[in-house]
């Protein structure tokens, strides 16, 4: 049988989909910032390698190491460890400005975005949790 272009088999039971975990705003915004930063670091490492501004091992190895750290931070953002890794990434990127001064600007921009997202999202998440608790308390006690 075809339903909507897909072949279905009545003998195969459908898997019960479990509800997805609700991600916090801090987790969502942090992953967006780190995702864009990952692209910029990747392209920046290629530029540094192509311009021979740094030795190949430093440009590509350092870029790869920072990218791995960002991927870990994105994966762990639901915990405090991920946020701390995100801050370490920001410090490393700003410190890369000691090797290539242009990274001071890139690091400053992404650090400002990261700080704003972490501070604003934490405040909004706290307000949302307080509102949810107040709504739960209001429905339990009529």
Secondary structure by P-SEA (a helix, b strand, c coil): cccccbbbbcccccccccccccccaaaaaaaaaaaaaaaaaaaaaaaaaaacccccccaaaaaaaaaaaaaaaaaacccaaaaaaaaaaaaaaaaaccccaaaaaaaaaaaaaaaaaaaaaaaaaaaaaaaaaaaaaaaacc
